[in-house]
Amino acid sequence: MSKKKSLITLLTDFGDMDSYLAEIKGVILSINPEAEIVEATRKVEAGNIRQGAYLLGRYFKYYPEGTIHLAVVDPGVGSRRSPILLETKGYFFAGPDNGVFSYVLEEEKAELAIKLTNSEYQLLSASRTFDGRDIFAPTAAYLSLGIDPREFGPELEEIETFKIPKPEMRGEQIEGEIVHIDHFGNVVTNIPLELLSEVGRFVTMNVKGRAINKLVTSYKDGKDYEFFVITGSGGTLEISSFGKDAAGGLDVSPGDKVYLTTVKT
């Protein structure tokens, strides 16, 4: 399969205070000065693999075929977890084998999985605490130059993933889960609008004993309500508050359950 491999995206939990992100970019550009680097985000919560996996799963498919997605959320760096390279039908992914590619692998089948062991394509370092710089960045850079993925190491049979939460019917309710809180405080659930349309008409959504009984189609439509439900850009139901932090107001976090009550139409 032939893919253009010059575009590299970066997802990290490095924040703004340190040199880590600059070091990764420097390694990539030293190997391939023509590489185009797109910083997806540096603000994944420190060590929050599930959040990184969710965000990567949201954006990877909007990039051109052949894009190399580099994901470095790696609290187990230096441990026995493997550094890996994945090739799917449309993309490449490099990062730790710790579940950060779980949402991706719900949509894309891994046609090839490689354990990154070939030191020829790595930086020599006395440290075992920065695989992002020493292994993943060189891998992405050399891959962008056209190096065959099989040159980086042996093939893997299994990849670490975690179970993606799915909504379930509980009697007359749909039991869902909060999967993300965005920058604006919107509470993103895993309940797709299509599921609501299949089972009936919206009545109320309950979270932590709080009932939200207004479904709107735009944020402005919800301005007269403390909290409301809206379909977010990812196609799932969200709880919002006009101009306010809904998650803070409700004191909720990813992993909390939500319960959607409907009536048949």
TORLO-784221 format. One record per residue (C-alpha): chain; y, z, x. Coordinates in steps of 0.001 Angstrom, whole numbers, plus 524288, in hexadecimal, padded with zeros to 5 digits. Example, Ala and Ser with C-alpha at 12.3 -4.5 7.8 and 13.67 -1.06 7.14 Angstrom:
BEGIN
{chain:A	y:7EE6C	z:81E78	x:8300C}
{chain:A	y:7FBDC	z:81BE4	x:83566}
// end
This chain:
BEGIN
{chain:A	y:80000	z:80000	x:80000}
{chain:A	y:80D46	z:7FC33	x:80554}
{chain:A	y:818BD	z:80532	x:802C8}
{chain:A	y:8264B	z:805A3	x:8088B}
{chain:A	y:82709	z:812DA	x:80F49}
{chain:A	y:83506	z:814B3	x:813CF}
{chain:A	y:839DB	z:81E63	x:80993}
{chain:A	y:836D8	z:82CE5	x:80B92}
{chain:A	y:83A3C	z:837B5	x:801EB}
{chain:A	y:83AF9	z:84617	x:80592}
{chain:A	y:837FB	z:851C9	x:7FD01}
{chain:A	y:83914	z:85F00	x:803AA}
{chain:A	y:83C03	z:86D61	x:80180}
{chain:A	y:844A9	z:86E15	x:80D97}
{chain:A	y:85198	z:87115	x:806F1}
{chain:A	y:85EBC	z:86F54	x:80D95}
{chain:A	y:85F6C	z:879A5	x:8184A}
{chain:A	y:85622	z:874CE	x:822D3}
{chain:A	y:8538B	z:8690C	x:82B7C}
{chain:A	y:845F9	z:86618	x:82620}
{chain:A	y:849CA	z:85A8B	x:81DB2}
{chain:A	y:85221	z:854A9	x:82872}
{chain:A	y:846A9	z:855CF	x:831DC}
{chain:A	y:83DAD	z:84E74	x:8289B}
{chain:A	y:847AA	z:843AC	x:82697}
{chain:A	y:849EC	z:842CF	x:83543}
{chain:A	y:83B72	z:84126	x:8380C}
{chain:A	y:83A26	z:83660	x:82DF3}
{chain:A	y:845FF	z:82EEC	x:832D1}
{chain:A	y:84217	z:8306E	x:8410F}
{chain:A	y:83547	z:829A0	x:83E0C}
{chain:A	y:83AC0	z:81FC3	x:83469}
{chain:A	y:84997	z:81E7F	x:8350F}
{chain:A	y:848FF	z:814BF	x:829D1}
{chain:A	y:8427A	z:81E3A	x:82071}
{chain:A	y:849E4	z:8210F	x:813E5}
{chain:A	y:8491F	z:82F86	x:810A1}
{chain:A	y:84BF5	z:83473	x:802EA}
{chain:A	y:84D17	z:8431A	x:80165}
{chain:A	y:84757	z:84638	x:7F418}
{chain:A	y:849F4	z:854D3	x:7F506}
{chain:A	y:84A87	z:85F9F	x:7FF25}
{chain:A	y:84B7B	z:86A57	x:7F4F3}
{chain:A	y:83DB0	z:86CB8	x:7F055}
{chain:A	y:83C21	z:87B7D	x:7EF9D}
{chain:A	y:836C0	z:8805D	x:7FC94}
{chain:A	y:82806	z:87EB0	x:7FC93}
{chain:A	y:82778	z:87AB7	x:7EE38}
{chain:A	y:81CCC	z:8706D	x:7EEB6}
{chain:A	y:81C18	z:86EBC	x:7DFFA}
{chain:A	y:82A93	z:86C1C	x:7DED7}
{chain:A	y:829FD	z:86243	x:7E9E9}
{chain:A	y:81E3B	z:85BB3	x:7E3BC}
{chain:A	y:8251D	z:85AC4	x:7D695}
{chain:A	y:83174	z:854D7	x:7DC52}
{chain:A	y:829E9	z:84B14	x:7E49B}
{chain:A	y:82227	z:8474F	x:7D894}
{chain:A	y:82EC1	z:844B6	x:7D142}
{chain:A	y:8355D	z:83B9A	x:7DAD4}
{chain:A	y:82B4F	z:83494	x:7E364}
{chain:A	y:828C3	z:82962	x:7D9EE}
{chain:A	y:8370B	z:82571	x:7D91A}
{chain:A	y:836F4	z:820B0	x:7E728}
{chain:A	y:832F0	z:8131C	x:7EBC9}
{chain:A	y:824BE	z:8102B	x:7EE75}
{chain:A	y:82115	z:813F9	x:7FC38}
{chain:A	y:82A54	z:81F9F	x:7FD11}
{chain:A	y:8257C	z:82AA8	x:805C8}
{chain:A	y:82764	z:837CE	x:7FF2C}
{chain:A	y:827F6	z:84322	x:808BE}
{chain:A	y:82635	z:85098	x:80274}
{chain:A	y:827BD	z:85CDA	x:80AB2}
{chain:A	y:825D5	z:8692D	x:802B7}
{chain:A	y:81C5A	z:86FD1	x:80BAF}
{chain:A	y:81AE7	z:87EA6	x:80B48}
{chain:A	y:80D6C	z:87D38	x:81188}
{chain:A	y:8122C	z:875E1	x:81D8F}
{chain:A	y:809DA	z:87931	x:82968}
{chain:A	y:7FE5C	z:87D5F	x:820FA}
{chain:A	y:7F1D2	z:87609	x:81E28}
{chain:A	y:7F819	z:86D77	x:813C4}
{chain:A	y:7F801	z:85F46	x:81824}
{chain:A	y:80381	z:8562E	x:81A78}
{chain:A	y:800BB	z:849EA	x:81296}
{chain:A	y:804F4	z:83C15	x:80F92}
{chain:A	y:801E6	z:83603	x:8025D}
{chain:A	y:8027B	z:827C8	x:7FE66}
{chain:A	y:802E3	z:8245B	x:7EFF9}
{chain:A	y:80453	z:8173E	x:7E950}
{chain:A	y:81304	z:8178D	x:7EAD7}
{chain:A	y:816FA	z:821E4	x:7F4AF}
{chain:A	y:8142B	z:82A3F	x:8008E}
{chain:A	y:81517	z:83916	x:800FB}
{chain:A	y:8152B	z:841F7	x:80CD8}
{chain:A	y:8150C	z:850BC	x:80CBC}
{chain:A	y:80C6F	z:85CC3	x:80C74}
{chain:A	y:7FFB1	z:85D01	x:804E7}
{chain:A	y:803DC	z:86898	x:7FC9D}
{chain:A	y:8056C	z:862EA	x:7EEFD}
{chain:A	y:81307	z:85D2A	x:7F0BA}
{chain:A	y:80DAD	z:84FE1	x:7EC8A}
{chain:A	y:80746	z:854FA	x:7E00D}
{chain:A	y:810BA	z:84EB8	x:7D662}
{chain:A	y:8107F	z:841EE	x:7DDEF}
{chain:A	y:801B0	z:8417D	x:7DD44}
{chain:A	y:8023B	z:84328	x:7CE86}
{chain:A	y:80891	z:835B0	x:7CE11}
{chain:A	y:80420	z:82EC9	x:7DA72}
{chain:A	y:7F678	z:82E15	x:7E000}
{chain:A	y:7F556	z:830AE	x:7EE8C}
{chain:A	y:7EF37	z:8243E	x:7F3DA}
{chain:A	y:7EF20	z:829FC	x:80184}
{chain:A	y:7F083	z:837E6	x:80697}
{chain:A	y:7F211	z:83A73	x:8151C}
{chain:A	y:7F1F6	z:84724	x:81CCE}
{chain:A	y:7FCD4	z:84611	x:826CF}
{chain:A	y:7F636	z:848F6	x:833C8}
{chain:A	y:7FA0D	z:83DF3	x:83D15}
{chain:A	y:8034B	z:84422	x:846F4}
{chain:A	y:807E8	z:83697	x:84B1B}
{chain:A	y:8102F	z:8368F	x:83EC0}
{chain:A	y:814DA	z:844A6	x:83F93}
{chain:A	y:81EAD	z:84C58	x:84790}
{chain:A	y:8196C	z:8556B	x:851F9}
{chain:A	y:81E30	z:86327	x:84F1D}
{chain:A	y:81AA8	z:870FD	x:852C4}
{chain:A	y:81DA6	z:874F3	x:844D1}
{chain:A	y:81440	z:8746B	x:83967}
{chain:A	y:81EC3	z:87804	x:82F9B}
{chain:A	y:825AA	z:86AFE	x:82D68}
{chain:A	y:81C1E	z:86058	x:82981}
{chain:A	y:82739	z:859FC	x:821FB}
{chain:A	y:82D9A	z:85636	x:82ED9}
{chain:A	y:821AC	z:85528	x:837A3}
{chain:A	y:817D5	z:84E56	x:82EB5}
{chain:A	y:81D4F	z:8499B	x:821B6}
{chain:A	y:82A06	z:8439F	x:826AE}
{chain:A	y:82361	z:83BAF	x:83182}
{chain:A	y:818E6	z:8376E	x:827E7}
{chain:A	y:8230A	z:8325A	x:81E55}
{chain:A	y:82AA6	z:82BA8	x:8291E}
{chain:A	y:81EFA	z:824D7	x:82F4D}
{chain:A	y:819F0	z:82113	x:821EA}
{chain:A	y:82725	z:81AEB	x:81F07}
{chain:A	y:8252C	z:81291	x:82B3B}
{chain:A	y:8188F	z:80D2C	x:825AD}
{chain:A	y:80E2A	z:815AB	x:82C39}
{chain:A	y:8018A	z:81534	x:8247A}
{chain:A	y:7FF51	z:8221F	x:81D33}
{chain:A	y:7F189	z:8231A	x:822D1}
{chain:A	y:7F749	z:8244F	x:83068}
{chain:A	y:7FC6F	z:831DD	x:82D57}
{chain:A	y:7EF4A	z:83890	x:82BEF}
{chain:A	y:7E274	z:83957	x:82479}
{chain:A	y:7E100	z:8374F	x:815E9}
{chain:A	y:7E029	z:842F2	x:80CB8}
{chain:A	y:7D724	z:843D9	x:8010D}
{chain:A	y:7DE79	z:84E9C	x:7F9CA}
{chain:A	y:7ECC6	z:85214	x:7F7C8}
{chain:A	y:7F20E	z:85F4C	x:7F3A9}
{chain:A	y:7F81D	z:85F3E	x:7E614}
{chain:A	y:7FB78	z:8695D	x:7DBE8}
{chain:A	y:7F93E	z:8681B	x:7CD61}
{chain:A	y:804D9	z:8621A	x:7C65D}
{chain:A	y:807C3	z:86A2B	x:7BA26}
{chain:A	y:80568	z:8629A	x:7AD93}
{chain:A	y:809F8	z:8662B	x:79FE0}
{chain:A	y:7FF51	z:86AC0	x:7969A}
{chain:A	y:7FE18	z:86C0F	x:787ED}
{chain:A	y:7FCDA	z:87A47	x:78392}
{chain:A	y:7FAC8	z:879F3	x:774F0}
{chain:A	y:80777	z:874AA	x:76F55}
{chain:A	y:80EAD	z:87651	x:77C19}
{chain:A	y:80F95	z:86EC6	x:788BB}
{chain:A	y:80E8F	z:877D2	x:79461}
{chain:A	y:8161D	z:87285	x:79FD4}
{chain:A	y:81B86	z:8777B	x:7ACA1}
{chain:A	y:8285B	z:87777	x:7B3E8}
{chain:A	y:8266C	z:86EBB	x:7BFB4}
{chain:A	y:83422	z:86E38	x:7C561}
{chain:A	y:841D3	z:873E7	x:7C491}
{chain:A	y:84BF4	z:869EE	x:7C8A4}
{chain:A	y:8590F	z:86BDF	x:7CF69}
{chain:A	y:85FFF	z:86D14	x:7C248}
{chain:A	y:856D5	z:87790	x:7BD28}
{chain:A	y:84FA2	z:86E62	x:7B3FA}
{chain:A	y:841E8	z:87352	x:7B11F}
{chain:A	y:83868	z:86801	x:7B2DF}
{chain:A	y:82B62	z:8691A	x:7ABBA}
{chain:A	y:81F01	z:8610B	x:7ACBD}
{chain:A	y:81F21	z:85D3A	x:79E4D}
{chain:A	y:821C5	z:84E9E	x:79CFA}
{chain:A	y:829B0	z:84994	x:79183}
{chain:A	y:81E64	z:84093	x:78E3B}
{chain:A	y:81599	z:84C3F	x:78B8C}
{chain:A	y:81F8A	z:85205	x:7822F}
{chain:A	y:82069	z:844FC	x:77B30}
{chain:A	y:81197	z:84499	x:779D5}
{chain:A	y:80FD4	z:8520F	x:773D6}
{chain:A	y:81B99	z:8533F	x:76AF2}
{chain:A	y:829C7	z:8571B	x:769B4}
{chain:A	y:83064	z:86127	x:77269}
{chain:A	y:8326D	z:86E9B	x:76C6D}
{chain:A	y:8349B	z:87822	x:7778E}
{chain:A	y:831C0	z:87AD2	x:785CC}
{chain:A	y:82ED6	z:888B4	x:789F8}
{chain:A	y:82FEE	z:88E11	x:797B5}
{chain:A	y:82F27	z:89C78	x:79B4F}
{chain:A	y:830BC	z:8A049	x:78D0D}
{chain:A	y:83CF5	z:89801	x:78B51}
{chain:A	y:83CBD	z:88D70	x:780D5}
{chain:A	y:844A5	z:880FA	x:782DF}
{chain:A	y:84515	z:87924	x:77660}
{chain:A	y:84E5D	z:86DEC	x:77945}
{chain:A	y:849D5	z:860B7	x:77E8A}
{chain:A	y:854B4	z:85774	x:782BA}
{chain:A	y:855AB	z:84A03	x:788E7}
{chain:A	y:86172	z:84C7E	x:791D1}
{chain:A	y:8672E	z:8584C	x:798B0}
{chain:A	y:873C3	z:856EB	x:79104}
{chain:A	y:86C0F	z:857F6	x:78457}
{chain:A	y:867BB	z:86570	x:788B6}
{chain:A	y:87521	z:86AF3	x:78BEF}
{chain:A	y:875A7	z:87372	x:77FAC}
{chain:A	y:868A9	z:87A13	x:782A2}
{chain:A	y:86588	z:8848C	x:78CA1}
{chain:A	y:858F7	z:87DB8	x:79085}
{chain:A	y:85311	z:870E7	x:78C29}
{chain:A	y:8479D	z:867EE	x:78F35}
{chain:A	y:849D4	z:85A3E	x:79467}
{chain:A	y:8418E	z:84F7B	x:79A64}
{chain:A	y:84491	z:84F36	x:7A8E7}
{chain:A	y:84500	z:84393	x:7B1FE}
{chain:A	y:836C0	z:84592	x:7B594}
{chain:A	y:8327D	z:843A5	x:7A776}
{chain:A	y:82EBF	z:851D4	x:7A4F0}
{chain:A	y:83556	z:85C18	x:79C7A}
{chain:A	y:83F60	z:864E1	x:7A2EF}
{chain:A	y:846BE	z:870F1	x:79EA1}
{chain:A	y:8553E	z:8700F	x:7A17E}
{chain:A	y:86228	z:876B6	x:79EBB}
{chain:A	y:86EB3	z:86EB4	x:79E55}
{chain:A	y:8762F	z:87128	x:7AADE}
{chain:A	y:86E22	z:87D3C	x:7ADFA}
{chain:A	y:8621B	z:88173	x:7B59D}
{chain:A	y:85764	z:88196	x:7AB59}
{chain:A	y:84CFA	z:886A8	x:7B4B2}
{chain:A	y:8558E	z:8921B	x:7B8B0}
{chain:A	y:8591F	z:89521	x:7AAAF}
{chain:A	y:84AE5	z:89554	x:7A6AB}
{chain:A	y:84612	z:89BE9	x:7B33B}
{chain:A	y:83B0F	z:8920F	x:7B4E3}
{chain:A	y:8343B	z:88C1D	x:7C0A4}
{chain:A	y:82A92	z:88121	x:7C389}
{chain:A	y:81D23	z:8852A	x:7BED0}
{chain:A	y:82213	z:88C18	x:7B296}
{chain:A	y:81BB8	z:8877F	x:7A604}
{chain:A	y:822ED	z:880DB	x:79AF2}
{chain:A	y:81DF5	z:87F21	x:78D0E}
{chain:A	y:821FD	z:873A8	x:784AF}
{chain:A	y:8201E	z:874BB	x:77604}
{chain:A	y:81FE8	z:86852	x:76DE0}
{chain:A	y:81D82	z:86401	x:75FEB}
{chain:A	y:8167B	z:85798	x:75C2A}
{chain:A	y:81F28	z:84CB6	x:75737}
// end
